[in-house]
Amino acid sequence: MTNEELELALIEVNGKLAQYGPDNKISGKEWRQKSKLMREQTLLQNIRTAKDKGNISQEAKSLMRYNLYKGDSDMHPFLRYIMQLKFRSQIWM
């Protein structure tokens, strides 16, 4: 992911987050959508921070988590669970 793509993704996520109000005034479905956007924003910020520091392994790890998160809806639930366990274990990184 290039710096331009990263900045565009962050601008897009921040724009979508700006549409939601305070947590106590939104419905359950809107709250879930907002929390997903906040997770996506955190992952993108982690990628940018790792790029700025030059930490290639952390950047790769965050980028893989972001790509898994973006393809989350297309993946079979069991395979998604196995991949998340693999990421959490950090055995291979």
Secondary structure, 3 states (H helix, E strand, C coil): CCHHHHHHHHHHHHHHHHCCCCHHHCCHHHHHHHHHHHHHHHHHHHHHHHHHHCCHHHHHHHHHHHHHHHCHHHCCHHHHHHHHHHHHHCCCC
